[in-house]
């Protein structure tokens, strides 16, 4: 993730091999253990991301509520990795924000990636990235000065519980971040980092 450290063996769980970076402390699944794109898409299509589901909206509000507190009215944003049911975009639009959609499987819009934005959201996305460093560079490029990047993912904390951790058991999850990982990421890009709620990181690009 940081492109600075070396990867060392961390765990092998049911034939799935995981490595740990000695600099940023990210944990990654070995490339040989990843699913094919077709297998990934099949799993993503099973996700129940119904925009009208109150439980799902409550889940997303962990990110939307603190983000909205920091955004000016009428801000324009990108829901990066929005999936098949862009509930988060609908929630933000209901608060007066303009939101574009991008997802490599469901909304593969090159136009959306050519714009710049006041904010970008990544909810339950960054754990799926094969090349996270490159993706974060692209997100930084698309973010206007003074803009916000909102990330929601389960932070990896307890190594002793890793084998049975529900987040690890999802075969499409290939990289896991610690709070320290995000601090290093913020330092790398010169972003200001806030962690307003559990498993939520908000990065602000300098104006």
C-alpha positions as CSV (number, residue, x, y, z in Angstrom):
1,X,0.0,0.0,0.0
2,X,2.8,2.4,0.9
3,X,5.2,1.2,-1.9
4,X,8.0,1.6,0.6
5,X,8.2,-1.6,2.7
6,X,8.7,-5.3,2.1
7,X,6.1,-7.9,2.5
8,X,6.7,-10.8,4.9
9,X,4.7,-13.9,5.6
10,X,1.9,-13.2,8.2
11,X,-0.7,-16.0,8.1
12,X,-1.9,-18.9,6.1
13,X,-5.6,-19.6,6.8
14,X,-7.3,-22.4,4.9
15,X,-4.8,-22.2,2.0
16,X,-5.1,-18.5,1.8
17,X,-1.8,-16.8,2.3
18,X,-1.5,-13.3,3.8
19,X,1.5,-11.0,3.9
20,X,2.3,-8.0,6.1
21,X,4.1,-4.8,5.1
22,X,6.9,-3.9,7.6
23,X,6.4,-0.2,7.0
24,X,2.7,0.7,6.8
25,X,1.4,-2.5,8.5
26,X,-1.2,-3.3,5.9
27,X,-2.1,-6.9,5.5
28,X,-2.6,-8.2,2.0
29,X,-3.8,-11.5,0.5
30,X,-1.2,-13.2,-1.8
31,X,-2.0,-12.6,-5.4
32,X,-2.1,-16.3,-6.1
33,X,-5.1,-16.6,-3.8
34,X,-7.3,-14.0,-5.4
35,X,-10.6,-14.8,-7.2
36,X,-11.1,-14.3,-10.9
37,X,-12.9,-11.2,-12.0
38,X,-15.9,-13.3,-13.0
39,X,-16.0,-14.9,-9.5
40,X,-15.7,-11.5,-7.9
41,X,-18.6,-10.1,-9.9
42,X,-20.8,-13.0,-9.0
43,X,-20.2,-12.3,-5.3
44,X,-20.8,-8.5,-5.7
45,X,-24.1,-9.2,-7.4
46,X,-25.2,-11.0,-4.3
47,X,-24.7,-7.9,-2.1
48,X,-28.0,-6.6,-0.8
49,X,-27.4,-2.8,-1.2
50,X,-31.0,-1.8,-1.4
51,X,-31.2,2.1,-1.1
52,X,-34.6,1.8,0.6
53,X,-33.3,-0.6,3.3
54,X,-33.3,1.4,6.6
55,X,-30.7,-0.9,8.1
56,X,-28.3,-0.3,5.2
57,X,-28.9,3.4,5.3
58,X,-28.0,3.4,9.0
59,X,-24.8,1.5,8.3
60,X,-23.9,4.1,5.6
61,X,-24.7,7.0,7.9
62,X,-21.5,6.2,9.9
63,X,-19.8,7.9,7.0
64,X,-22.4,10.3,5.6
65,X,-23.2,12.0,8.9
66,X,-19.6,13.2,9.8
67,X,-18.9,13.9,6.1
68,X,-21.9,16.1,5.7
69,X,-20.9,18.1,8.7
70,X,-17.7,19.1,6.9
71,X,-19.1,19.7,3.4
72,X,-20.4,23.1,2.0
73,X,-23.9,23.1,0.7
74,X,-24.2,22.0,-2.9
75,X,-20.8,20.3,-3.0
76,X,-20.1,17.9,-5.9
77,X,-18.8,14.4,-5.2
78,X,-18.0,11.0,-6.6
79,X,-19.2,7.7,-5.1
80,X,-16.1,5.6,-6.0
81,X,-16.9,1.9,-6.1
82,X,-20.6,2.5,-5.6
83,X,-21.7,-1.1,-6.4
84,X,-25.0,-2.1,-7.9
85,X,-27.2,-0.1,-5.6
86,X,-25.9,3.4,-5.1
87,X,-27.7,4.1,-1.8
88,X,-25.0,6.4,-0.4
89,X,-25.3,8.7,-3.5
90,X,-29.0,8.9,-2.9
91,X,-28.5,9.8,0.7
92,X,-26.1,12.6,-0.2
93,X,-28.2,13.9,-3.0
94,X,-31.2,14.2,-0.6
95,X,-29.0,16.6,1.4
96,X,-28.4,18.8,-1.7
97,X,-25.1,17.3,-2.9
98,X,-24.4,16.4,-6.5
99,X,-23.0,12.9,-6.8
100,X,-21.4,11.1,-9.8
101,X,-21.1,7.3,-9.8
102,X,-18.2,5.0,-10.6
103,X,-17.8,1.3,-10.2
104,X,-15.6,-0.9,-12.4
105,X,-18.3,-3.6,-12.7
106,X,-21.6,-1.7,-12.5
107,X,-20.9,1.9,-13.4
108,X,-17.7,1.9,-15.5
109,X,-17.7,5.5,-16.4
110,X,-14.5,6.9,-17.8
111,X,-16.1,10.4,-17.8
112,X,-16.6,10.2,-14.0
113,X,-12.8,9.6,-13.5
114,X,-11.9,12.6,-15.7
115,X,-13.6,15.1,-13.3
116,X,-12.5,16.7,-10.1
117,X,-14.6,16.8,-7.0
118,X,-15.3,18.5,-3.7
119,X,-15.5,15.1,-2.0
120,X,-15.1,11.4,-2.8
121,X,-16.6,8.5,-0.9
122,X,-15.3,4.9,-0.7
123,X,-17.6,2.8,1.4
124,X,-16.6,-0.8,1.7
125,X,-14.3,-0.4,-1.3
126,X,-10.6,-0.1,-0.3
127,X,-10.4,-3.6,1.0
128,X,-11.0,-4.9,-2.5
129,X,-8.1,-3.1,-4.2
130,X,-5.4,-5.1,-5.9
131,X,-3.2,-1.9,-6.3
132,X,-4.3,0.4,-3.5
133,X,-1.3,2.8,-3.8
134,X,-2.2,3.6,-7.4
135,X,-5.9,4.0,-6.6
136,X,-5.2,6.5,-3.8
137,X,-3.0,8.5,-6.2
138,X,-5.9,8.6,-8.6
139,X,-8.3,9.7,-5.8
140,X,-5.9,12.4,-4.8
141,X,-5.8,13.6,-8.5
142,X,-9.6,13.8,-8.7
143,X,-9.9,15.6,-5.3
144,X,-10.0,19.4,-5.5
145,X,-7.8,21.4,-3.0
146,X,-9.7,21.6,0.2
147,X,-11.7,18.5,-0.7
148,X,-12.6,15.5,1.5
149,X,-12.0,11.8,0.9
150,X,-14.3,9.6,3.0
151,X,-13.3,5.9,3.5
152,X,-15.2,3.3,5.4
153,X,-13.6,-0.1,6.0
154,X,-13.1,-2.4,9.0
155,X,-9.8,-1.5,10.5
156,X,-7.6,-4.5,11.3
157,X,-6.6,-4.4,15.0
158,X,-6.2,-7.8,16.7
159,X,-3.8,-10.2,15.0
160,X,-4.9,-13.0,17.3
161,X,-8.4,-12.8,15.9
162,X,-7.4,-12.4,12.3
163,X,-8.1,-16.1,11.3
164,X,-11.7,-16.0,12.3
165,X,-12.4,-12.3,11.6
166,X,-15.6,-12.0,9.6
167,X,-13.9,-9.4,7.3
168,X,-11.1,-11.8,6.4
169,X,-13.6,-14.5,5.5
170,X,-15.0,-12.5,2.6
171,X,-12.9,-13.9,-0.3
172,X,-13.1,-10.5,-2.2
173,X,-11.3,-8.7,0.7
174,X,-7.6,-8.7,-0.3
175,X,-6.1,-5.8,1.8
176,X,-6.7,-4.8,5.4
177,X,-5.7,-1.5,6.9
178,X,-4.8,-0.4,10.4
179,X,-5.3,3.1,11.8
180,X,-1.5,3.5,11.5
181,X,-1.7,2.6,7.8
182,X,-4.1,5.5,7.2
183,X,-1.9,7.9,9.2
184,X,1.0,6.9,6.9
185,X,-1.2,7.4,3.9
186,X,-2.2,10.9,5.1
187,X,1.4,11.9,5.6
188,X,2.3,10.7,2.2
189,X,-0.2,12.9,0.4
190,X,-0.1,15.7,2.9
191,X,-3.7,15.1,3.9
192,X,-5.3,15.9,7.2
193,X,-6.7,12.7,8.8
194,X,-9.7,12.5,11.1
195,X,-11.3,9.3,12.4
196,X,-14.7,10.5,13.6
197,X,-16.2,7.1,14.1
198,X,-15.1,3.5,14.3
199,X,-13.9,2.2,10.9
200,X,-14.3,5.6,9.2
201,X,-11.4,7.7,8.0
202,X,-11.9,11.2,6.6
203,X,-9.0,12.8,4.7
204,X,-8.8,16.5,3.8
205,X,-6.6,17.6,1.0
206,X,-4.9,21.0,1.7
207,X,-6.6,24.0,0.2
